Amino acid sequence: MGFISFVGRVLFASLFLLSAYQEFIEFGNDGGPAAKVLKPKFNLFIKQVSKNTGLGVPHIDVKTVIAATMFLKGFGGLLFIFSSSFGAFLLLIYLAFITPVVYDFYNYEMESAQFVQLFFKFSQNLAFIGALLFFLGMKNSIPRRRSKGRTTKTKTN
């Protein structure tokens, strides 16, 4: 059972690790193609947040956002392979931040093809979030094993 669990974690984490590796290779001085795709969506998201909340959002460089997402995916994926709750938490933070920004189906008409594609990817990321929450829940529900050296024996007369 332990080996199958490890293989599952490796397959799941490979999605994040390969994505982080590709972004790292293409990063360059301007943040690479990921920054070019993310910049208009990120600016639209920031504009909507400041309009709906009435709060001013400070300027955040998209290159910094791409670097942070690479770190979260890479480091979180590596830790997740070794059954780390912290690694799952990092991947959860990444997904919670990036999913509503990149897959902004709510900005399109329901009849458009773009809406369907974005909604499908949004739902897929929600499933990833659910899988990570399931992992964290299972990890916390398993009782800790006692070490053999620390058990105390009672004397009976």
C-alpha positions in Angstrom: 0.0 0.0 0.0 2.9 2.4 0.8 4.4 1.9 -2.7 1.2 2.5 -4.5 0.7 5.7 -2.4 4.2 6.8 -3.3 3.6 6.3 -7.0 0.3 8.2 -6.8 2.1 11.1 -5.2 4.8 11.1 -7.8 2.3 11.1 -10.6 0.3 13.9 -9.0 3.4 16.0 -8.2 4.8 15.5 -11.7 2.1 17.7 -13.1 3.4 20.6 -10.9 7.1 19.7 -11.2 7.1 19.6 -15.0 5.2 22.8 -15.3 7.6 24.6 -12.9 10.6 23.2 -14.9 9.1 24.4 -18.2 8.5 27.9 -16.7 12.0 27.9 -15.3 13.5 27.1 -18.7 11.5 29.8 -20.5 11.7 32.4 -17.7 14.2 34.9 -19.3 14.4 38.6 -18.5 10.7 39.3 -19.0 9.2 36.2 -17.3 8.8 34.2 -20.4 5.6 33.2 -22.2 3.8 32.5 -18.9 4.1 36.2 -18.0 2.8 37.3 -21.3 -0.3 35.1 -20.8 -0.8 36.0 -17.2 -0.3 39.7 -17.4 -3.6 40.7 -18.9 -5.6 38.3 -16.8 -3.8 39.3 -13.7 -4.3 43.0 -14.4 -8.0 42.4 -15.0 -8.3 40.4 -11.8 -6.6 43.2 -9.8 -8.9 45.7 -11.4 -12.0 43.7 -10.5 -10.8 43.1 -6.9 -10.1 46.8 -6.3 -13.4 47.8 -7.9 -15.5 45.3 -5.9 -13.7 45.8 -2.6 -13.0 49.5 -2.9 -9.4 48.9 -1.7 -6.4 49.9 -3.6 -4.2 47.0 -4.6 -0.4 47.7 -4.7 1.4 47.2 -7.9 2.8 43.6 -8.2 5.2 42.8 -11.0 4.1 39.8 -13.1 7.6 38.5 -13.2 7.6 38.2 -9.4 4.3 36.4 -9.5 5.7 33.9 -12.1 8.8 33.3 -9.9 6.6 32.8 -6.8 4.4 30.3 -8.7 7.5 28.4 -9.9 8.7 28.2 -6.3 5.4 27.0 -5.0 5.0 24.4 -7.7 8.6 23.1 -7.6 9.2 23.1 -3.8 5.7 22.0 -3.0 5.8 19.2 -5.5 9.1 17.9 -4.2 7.9 17.9 -0.6 4.6 16.4 -1.6 6.4 13.4 -3.1 7.9 12.6 0.3 4.4 12.8 1.9 4.9 16.2 3.4 1.8 18.1 4.6 3.7 21.4 4.1 4.3 20.5 0.4 0.6 19.8 0.0 -0.2 23.1 1.6 2.2 25.0 -0.8 0.5 23.4 -3.8 -2.9 24.3 -2.3 -1.8 27.9 -1.9 -0.6 27.9 -5.6 -3.9 26.5 -6.8 -6.1 28.7 -4.7 -4.2 31.8 -6.0 -3.8 31.0 -9.7 -7.1 29.2 -10.5 -9.5 32.2 -10.4 -6.9 34.4 -12.1 -5.9 32.2 -15.0 -9.2 30.4 -15.6 -11.5 33.4 -15.6 -14.5 31.8 -17.2 -16.7 34.4 -15.4 -15.5 37.1 -17.9 -17.0 35.3 -20.9 -20.5 34.6 -22.2 -21.8 31.1 -21.3 -22.4 30.3 -25.0 -18.8 31.0 -26.1 -16.2 28.2 -26.7 -13.7 30.1 -24.5 -16.1 29.9 -21.5 -16.4 26.1 -21.9 -12.6 25.6 -22.1 -11.9 27.9 -19.1 -14.7 26.4 -17.0 -13.4 22.9 -17.7 -9.8 23.9 -16.6 -11.3 25.7 -13.6 -13.2 22.6 -12.6 -10.0 20.5 -13.1 -8.1 22.7 -10.7 -10.9 22.5 -8.2 -10.5 18.7 -8.4 -6.8 19.1 -7.7 -7.6 21.3 -4.7 -10.0 18.6 -3.5 -7.4 15.9 -3.9 -4.9 17.9 -1.8 -7.5 18.6 0.9 -8.3 14.8 0.9 -4.6 14.1 1.3 -4.3 16.6 4.2 -7.4 15.2 5.8 -6.2 11.6 5.6 -2.7 12.5 6.8 -4.2 14.2 9.9 -6.7 11.4 10.6 -4.1 8.6 10.8 -3.1 8.1 14.4 0.5 8.5 15.2 2.3 5.3 16.0 4.0 4.9 19.4 7.6 4.0 19.4 8.4 0.6 20.9 10.9 2.0 23.4 8.5 4.3 25.1 5.8 1.9 26.1 5.5 1.4 29.9 4.7 -1.9 31.5 2.6 -2.1 34.5 3.4 -4.4 37.4 0.8 -6.8 38.6 0.9 -8.6 42.0 
